[in-house]
Amino acid sequence: MVGRQRVWAGEAPLVLASNSASRQALMAAAGLDIEIAPAEIDERELEALHLAQAKSPESLAAVLAEAKAVAVSGKRLDAYVIGADQTLTVDGRLLHKADSFLAAASTLSALGGRSHTLTSAFAVARGGRALGGDEDSALLRMRPLGPDQIAAYLAFVGPGVLSSVGAYQLEGMGMHLFEKVEGDHSTVLGLPMLKLLTWLRREGLLALR
């Protein structure tokens, strides 16, 4: 029997600066063996600074991804560290995770019958320095939702609605909310894998060329 070959060809460990189960699953599905080291940054402070400089909400994901990668890389100088982030914008306005069922219902009411954009970004750092990164966007249209439909969805999903921006997870019960999704599935899940793999391959860090 032929043993399992490693896809990661870097001479140093590969670290994911995220606790996201979806991102970890995407990395595992691509055959990448990773270590987990969540980043500790003040996302809201960086967001406020970003917007105060009149920069677009959609470009915030890349800023946060790089901040996470660099923060963890400063502690893991030997490793290649991947930071990732995702933003949801509707009509140029950023939405955040709901902190209550009432807030989740309000979010779903605002998104129902409309299209919104998910922008996912990654950054790679080593030795406390950013090496590069990229981003990708997906356009999602939610079906019209009335108060009874929203209440039924919240009852089915439970506290899980508080774990994701937009109060849904498309890979789970959230798929019931949508009419159309345009974009790469991994981008919707929070890590643009096709662009990440392209970057790693270009740098000679993957066994699959």
ZAMARGU-4260 file (C-alpha; in steps of 0.2 Angstrom, whole numbers, plus 5000, padded with zeros to 4 digits):
<rodrens>
0) 5000/5000/5000 | 5006/5017/4995 | 5007/5029/5010 | 4998/5045/5011 | 5009/5059/5004
5) 5010/5076/5011 | 5003/5090/5000 | 5012/5104/5011 | 5029/5105/5004 | 5036/5119/5015
10) 5051/5117/5026 | 5041/5125/5041 | 5025/5121/5049 | 5008/5128/5042 | 4998/5137/5054
15) 4980/5143/5053 | 4976/5158/5063 | 4958/5154/5065 | 4946/5144/5076 | 4934/5142/5062
20) 4928/5124/5060 | 4923/5128/5041 | 4941/5135/5037 | 4949/5120/5046 | 4938/5108/5036
25) 4942/5117/5020 | 4961/5115/5023 | 4959/5097/5028 | 4949/5093/5012 | 4963/5100/5002
30) 4975/5088/5011 | 4984/5102/5021 | 4991/5097/5038 | 4989/5112/5049 | 4992/5118/5067
35) 4979/5130/5074 | 4983/5146/5083 | 4969/5158/5084 | 4974/5177/5082 | 4970/5189/5096
40) 4967/5206/5088 | 4954/5220/5091 | 4944/5218/5075 | 4932/5232/5079 | 4946/5244/5082
45) 4954/5240/5066 | 4938/5241/5057 | 4934/5259/5064 | 4952/5265/5058 | 4949/5257/5041
50) 4932/5266/5039 | 4938/5282/5046 | 4951/5282/5032 | 4936/5282/5019 | 4941/5264/5013
55) 4928/5253/5006 | 4920/5240/5018 | 4923/5226/5006 | 4942/5229/5007 | 4941/5226/5026
60) 4943/5207/5025 | 4960/5208/5018 | 4966/5221/5031 | 4959/5209/5045 | 4966/5194/5037
65) 4984/5201/5036 | 4983/5208/5054 | 4978/5190/5060 | 4992/5182/5051 | 5005/5194/5056
70) 5000/5194/5075 | 5002/5175/5075 | 5017/5175/5065 | 5026/5186/5078 | 5024/5172/5090
75) 5027/5158/5078 | 5042/5164/5068 | 5047/5147/5061 | 5030/5144/5053 | 5020/5150/5038
80) 5004/5157/5045 | 4988/5159/5036 | 4976/5173/5042 | 4958/5174/5035 | 4943/5185/5037
85) 4926/5187/5029 | 4914/5202/5028 | 4896/5204/5023 | 4890/5220/5015 | 4873/5225/5009
90) 4871/5241/5000 | 4889/5246/5005 | 4885/5243/5024 | 4894/5231/5035 | 4884/5218/5045
95) 4891/5209/5060 | 4887/5193/5070 | 4870/5195/5079 | 4872/5195/5098 | 4854/5189/5101
100) 4839/5181/5093 | 4831/5198/5091 | 4846/5205/5082 | 4847/5189/5071 | 4829/5191/5067
105) 4832/5209/5062 | 4847/5204/5051 | 4837/5191/5042 | 4823/5204/5039 | 4836/5216/5032
110) 4843/5203/5020 | 4827/5194/5015 | 4822/5197/4997 | 4839/5205/4993 | 4857/5202/4987
115) 4872/5204/4998 | 4891/5201/4996 | 4902/5190/5006 | 4921/5195/5004 | 4933/5182/5010
120) 4952/5186/5011 | 4968/5177/5016 | 4985/5183/5020 | 5001/5173/5023 | 5015/5179/5035
125) 5031/5172/5041 | 5044/5179/5053 | 5031/5192/5059 | 5030/5199/5041 | 5016/5198/5028
130) 5021/5189/5012 | 5006/5191/5002 | 4987/5187/5001 | 4972/5188/4990 | 4953/5189/4991
135) 4937/5184/4982 | 4919/5188/4983 | 4902/5179/4981 | 4885/5187/4978 | 4870/5179/4987
140) 4852/5182/4985 | 4841/5178/5000 | 4823/5173/4997 | 4809/5185/5004 | 4806/5181/5022
145) 4791/5186/5033 | 4791/5186/5052 | 4784/5168/5053 | 4797/5161/5041 | 4811/5170/5051
150) 4804/5163/5068 | 4803/5146/5061 | 4821/5146/5055 | 4827/5153/5071 | 4818/5139/5080
155) 4826/5126/5069 | 4843/5132/5070 | 4844/5138/5088 | 4860/5147/5095 | 4870/5143/5079
160) 4863/5158/5071 | 4874/5169/5083 | 4890/5161/5077 | 4890/5167/5059 | 4888/5185/5051
165) 4871/5185/5042 | 4864/5173/5055 | 4866/5158/5043 | 4878/5145/5038 | 4875/5140/5020
170) 4883/5123/5022 | 4869/5119/5035 | 4851/5124/5038 | 4855/5141/5030 | 4853/5134/5013
175) 4834/5135/5016 | 4836/5154/5015 | 4843/5157/4998 | 4837/5158/4980 | 4854/5160/4971
180) 4872/5160/4975 | 4885/5166/4963 | 4903/5162/4968 | 4915/5149/4974 | 4909/5138/4988
185) 4925/5140/4999 | 4923/5159/4997 | 4906/5158/5005 | 4913/5147/5019 | 4926/5161/5023
190) 4942/5155/5015 | 4945/5157/4996 | 4954/5141/4993 | 4957/5142/4975 | 4966/5158/4977
195) 4975/5152/4992 | 4981/5136/4983 | 4986/5146/4968 | 4997/5157/4979 | 5005/5143/4989
200) 5008/5133/4972 | 5016/5149/4965 | 5028/5150/4980 | 5033/5132/4978 | 5025/5127/4994
205) 5014/5113/4988 | 5019/5095/4982 | 5005/5096/4969 | 5012/5107/4955
</rodrens>
